């Protein structure tokens, strides 16, 4: 048995094979279509969400409520299992705060429960790469301190560079202004955004898809360090071709060989929409 159990939430967008291989316990974020509640990645798959969004349906998301965390944490407390819950950015979701509340309640009952909760300030596969690193270390039998140190380093130095096909979705989710969304749509402008201190920040506007990919590679070159030896994350909003193209360009330019490529899951996709493309990498050489 692993000495440390890694728990996370579905905004990490890790592929199922990684979750399984590293025994990562992933708690689904809630996704709503009108009054119907779905569990991200469990009772609704991204492909369906994107198809529906293209047909004009509007999905909303909700943080994981404290009672769900409480239930899960209590199971581990009973087993006397040491845990780290690695959380989706508190700047984008209330899930981290839900987990903190739940931990307090569980500690009332099980005062010796050893649970650390880390706000990654990251999202999607950028967040996923933090979880992945922690899970690899847990499997190797590293100490909790070593894992937490790596989690903090990866969280702090993770770059999120992404573009969306249509700003309308980010506008609906309250992530960008009406004007930005409107102007972007008119001019075939593709914004490039990143995540700074856990929040979405538009950094550039580029006309046309081809130029956007080229510019994303340039930003990687400007910000990335030791890219060749990293695991690079790529996600997409039901655009496998775009993701493949981006991977190819990165392989060619930087000689990277290790990739985690996945759909942007429902929790993220409900806000970013179909056609999203993102790349995630470290801006500093990892010490471990």
Wavefront OBJ file of the C-alpha trace (Angstrom):
o trace
v 0.000 0.000 0.000
v 1.192 3.500 -0.809
v 2.256 5.441 2.240
v 0.501 8.559 0.941
v -2.851 8.570 -0.860
v -3.245 11.200 -3.571
v -6.763 12.654 -3.862
v -7.782 15.224 -6.454
v -10.798 16.534 -8.367
v -11.878 16.132 -11.951
v -10.675 19.581 -13.074
v -7.204 17.979 -13.349
v -8.191 16.375 -16.685
v -5.836 13.423 -16.305
v -6.460 10.460 -18.627
v -8.193 7.460 -17.042
v -5.163 5.185 -17.532
v -2.987 7.471 -15.359
v -5.656 7.727 -12.633
v -5.878 3.959 -12.590
v -2.175 3.139 -12.746
v -1.307 5.508 -9.903
v -4.456 4.814 -7.866
v -5.391 8.492 -7.778
v -8.731 9.094 -6.089
v -10.528 11.644 -8.249
v -13.694 13.344 -6.982
v -15.961 14.645 -9.761
v -16.984 18.286 -10.047
v -20.718 18.795 -10.578
v -22.006 19.737 -14.022
v -25.556 20.942 -14.680
v -27.757 21.116 -17.743
v -30.870 22.955 -16.577
v -31.928 20.958 -13.502
v -30.070 17.789 -14.414
v -26.985 17.090 -12.332
v -24.045 15.159 -13.767
v -20.717 14.028 -12.359
v -17.827 15.203 -14.516
v -16.260 12.227 -16.296
v -18.560 9.729 -14.580
v -22.129 10.378 -15.681
v -21.233 12.761 -18.514
v -18.309 12.554 -20.930
v -16.616 15.583 -22.538
v -17.502 14.492 -26.092
v -21.222 14.698 -25.293
v -20.813 18.060 -23.542
v -19.010 19.601 -26.541
v -21.552 18.260 -29.016
v -24.343 19.739 -26.926
v -22.527 23.080 -26.614
v -22.111 23.262 -30.387
v -25.870 22.826 -30.564
v -26.413 25.802 -28.270
v -26.973 24.040 -24.937
v -25.532 25.800 -21.912
v -23.864 23.810 -19.153
v -22.996 25.165 -15.745
v -20.631 23.787 -13.127
v -20.647 23.728 -9.326
v -17.959 23.128 -6.756
v -17.803 19.821 -4.932
v -19.911 20.316 -1.783
v -18.249 19.839 1.632
v -20.398 16.804 2.486
v -18.958 14.840 -0.450
v -15.432 15.632 0.698
v -16.380 14.783 4.265
v -17.597 11.355 3.240
v -14.431 10.603 1.262
v -12.050 12.005 3.859
v -13.795 10.069 6.636
v -13.154 6.778 4.812
v -9.425 7.523 4.818
v -9.472 8.794 8.398
v -10.980 5.462 9.510
v -8.179 3.597 7.729
v -5.599 5.884 9.315
v -4.387 6.671 5.793
v -2.085 9.648 5.246
v -3.496 11.782 2.384
v -2.823 14.798 0.219
v -5.761 16.437 -1.521
v -4.425 18.404 -4.477
v -7.032 20.999 -5.446
v -8.202 22.949 -8.484
v -7.271 26.648 -8.332
v -9.189 28.552 -5.650
v -9.193 31.482 -8.112
v -11.495 29.516 -10.436
v -13.593 27.390 -8.089
v -14.815 27.131 -4.518
v -13.817 23.457 -4.387
v -10.625 24.101 -2.406
v -12.599 25.936 0.299
v -15.163 23.118 0.416
v -12.327 20.687 1.119
v -10.969 22.880 3.927
v -14.390 22.999 5.580
v -14.779 19.238 5.282
v -11.342 18.623 6.773
v -12.244 20.642 9.880
v -15.340 18.510 10.415
v -13.468 15.248 9.932
v -10.720 16.353 12.338
v -13.349 16.961 15.027
v -14.147 13.270 14.847
v -10.687 11.922 13.925
v -8.151 14.359 15.401
v -5.187 12.269 14.223
v -6.221 12.250 10.558
v -3.171 13.231 8.479
v -4.490 15.227 5.521
v -2.773 18.057 3.687
v -4.764 20.200 1.254
v -2.902 22.137 -1.442
v -4.358 24.896 -3.610
v -2.408 24.433 -6.857
v -3.656 27.705 -8.407
v -3.594 25.556 -11.553
v -6.256 24.231 -13.912
v -6.854 21.382 -16.327
v -3.824 19.341 -17.430
v -1.529 21.985 -15.871
v -3.126 21.002 -12.581
v -3.075 17.378 -13.772
v 0.709 17.426 -14.218
v 1.068 18.499 -10.565
v -1.136 15.580 -9.480
v 0.696 13.190 -11.818
v 4.084 14.097 -10.331
v 2.750 13.640 -6.780
v 1.236 10.262 -7.668
v 4.468 9.055 -9.268
v 6.370 10.027 -6.126
v 3.792 8.365 -3.863
v 4.138 5.172 -5.892
v 7.923 5.338 -5.498
v 7.377 5.502 -1.737
v 8.617 9.061 -1.239
v 7.831 10.790 2.049
v 4.905 13.125 2.412
v 7.267 16.094 2.871
v 9.082 15.285 -0.382
v 5.796 14.981 -2.254
v 4.440 18.256 -0.826
v 7.640 20.035 -1.780
v 7.305 18.808 -5.375
v 3.605 19.732 -5.457
v 4.424 23.273 -4.360
v 7.250 23.597 -6.886
v 5.172 22.263 -9.791
v 2.166 24.405 -8.819
v 4.276 27.530 -8.663
v 6.139 26.983 -11.934
v 3.402 25.558 -14.156
v 2.625 27.595 -17.275
v -0.862 27.388 -18.817
v -0.976 28.727 -22.362
v -4.273 28.270 -24.100
v -6.571 29.528 -26.770
v -10.311 29.223 -27.182
v -12.255 29.027 -30.403
v -15.040 31.225 -29.176
v -14.894 33.698 -26.298
v -18.654 33.457 -25.858
v -18.290 30.465 -23.524
v -15.799 32.202 -21.238
v -18.110 35.212 -21.200
v -21.104 33.076 -20.153
v -19.093 31.574 -17.350
v -18.167 35.073 -16.159
v -14.530 34.625 -17.177
v -14.193 37.478 -19.729
v -16.109 40.680 -20.490
v -18.965 40.971 -22.953
v -17.007 43.366 -25.181
v -13.984 41.087 -25.392
v -16.223 38.174 -26.371
v -18.126 40.201 -28.966
v -15.104 41.768 -30.647
v -13.238 38.443 -30.688
v -16.107 36.736 -32.470
v -16.408 39.433 -35.137
v -12.786 39.494 -36.163
v -11.875 35.794 -36.041
v -9.555 36.818 -33.235
v -8.209 33.969 -31.171
v -7.144 35.055 -27.742
v -4.168 33.488 -26.020
v -4.729 33.285 -22.290
v -2.792 32.051 -19.332
v -3.405 31.389 -15.676
v -1.733 33.815 -13.298
v -2.079 33.416 -9.568
v -4.880 30.970 -10.222
v -6.986 33.271 -12.446
v -7.526 33.523 -16.214
v -5.668 36.365 -17.892
v -5.902 37.117 -21.638
v -2.347 37.909 -22.788
v -2.576 38.352 -26.566
v -4.994 38.434 -29.449
v -4.060 36.764 -32.708
v -6.018 36.554 -35.938
v -6.514 33.046 -37.305
v -5.864 29.585 -35.927
v -2.537 28.837 -37.648
v -0.859 31.904 -36.260
v -2.153 31.102 -32.804
v -0.392 27.727 -32.710
v 2.818 29.303 -33.951
v 2.593 31.963 -31.259
v 1.897 29.364 -28.554
v 5.151 27.628 -29.497
v 6.999 30.968 -29.328
v 5.611 31.619 -25.836
v 6.760 28.142 -24.801
v 10.225 29.018 -26.012
v 10.175 32.332 -24.121
v 8.901 30.861 -20.847
v 9.841 27.187 -20.785
v 13.030 25.812 -19.254
v 14.523 22.380 -19.992
v 11.430 21.531 -22.063
v 13.003 18.457 -23.647
v 13.155 16.664 -20.287
v 9.662 17.572 -19.114
v 6.296 15.928 -19.372
v 4.311 18.350 -21.543
v 0.540 18.577 -21.087
v -1.870 19.251 -23.948
v -5.624 19.400 -23.793
v -8.342 20.093 -26.292
v -12.052 20.816 -26.465
v -12.918 17.990 -28.869
v -10.218 18.960 -31.357
v -7.951 15.920 -31.568
v -6.458 17.143 -34.854
v -5.454 20.452 -33.288
v -3.943 18.665 -30.297
v -1.944 16.339 -32.567
v -0.705 19.274 -34.611
v 0.401 21.095 -31.469
v 2.163 17.984 -30.161
v 3.960 17.544 -33.479
v 5.145 21.157 -33.484
v 6.423 20.831 -29.892
v 8.247 17.566 -30.630
v 9.857 19.127 -33.665
v 10.852 22.373 -32.004
v 12.015 21.215 -28.560
v 12.614 17.466 -28.909
v 10.043 16.674 -26.195
v 9.061 13.033 -25.980
v 6.806 12.747 -22.946
v 3.260 14.058 -23.321
v -0.029 13.842 -21.451
v -2.746 14.605 -24.001
v -6.411 14.587 -23.075
v -9.807 16.165 -23.562
v -10.519 19.232 -21.468
v -13.030 17.588 -19.125
v -16.561 18.796 -18.503
v -15.696 21.032 -15.524
v -13.246 23.003 -17.660
v -14.953 22.536 -21.036
v -18.275 23.966 -19.851
v -16.431 27.310 -19.578
v -13.832 27.119 -22.351
v -16.023 25.501 -24.999
v -15.351 23.357 -28.063
v -12.127 24.013 -29.957
v -10.064 24.951 -26.916
v -6.365 24.072 -27.161
v -3.888 24.335 -24.318
v -0.298 23.527 -23.535
v 1.203 23.150 -20.058
v 4.872 23.107 -19.069
v 7.294 24.240 -16.349
v 9.111 27.563 -16.454
v 11.881 26.323 -14.214
v 13.931 23.125 -14.101
v 12.431 20.724 -11.579
v 14.869 19.922 -8.764
v 13.512 16.428 -8.350
l 1 2 3 4 5 6 7 8 9 10 11 12 13 14 15 16 17 18 19 20 21 22 23 24 25 26 27 28 29 30 31 32 33 34 35 36 37 38 39 40 41 42 43 44 45 46 47 48 49 50 51 52 53 54 55 56 57 58 59 60 61 62 63 64 65 66 67 68 69 70 71 72 73 74 75 76 77 78 79 80 81 82 83 84 85 86 87 88 89 90 91 92 93 94 95 96 97 98 99 100 101 102 103 104 105 106 107 108 109 110 111 112 113 114 115 116 117 118 119 120 121 122 123 124 125 126 127 128 129 130 131 132 133 134 135 136 137 138 139 140 141 142 143 144 145 146 147 148 149 150 151 152 153 154 155 156 157 158 159 160 161 162 163 164 165 166 167 168 169 170 171 172 173 174 175 176 177 178 179 180 181 182 183 184 185 186 187 188 189 190 191 192 193 194 195 196 197 198 199 200 201 202 203 204 205 206 207 208 209 210 211 212 213 214 215 216 217 218 219 220 221 222 223 224 225 226 227 228 229 230 231 232 233 234 235 236 237 238 239 240 241 242 243 244 245 246 247 248 249 250 251 252 253 254 255 256 257 258 259 260 261 262 263 264 265 266 267 268 269 270 271 272 273 274 275 276 277 278 279 280 281 282 283 284 285 286 287 288
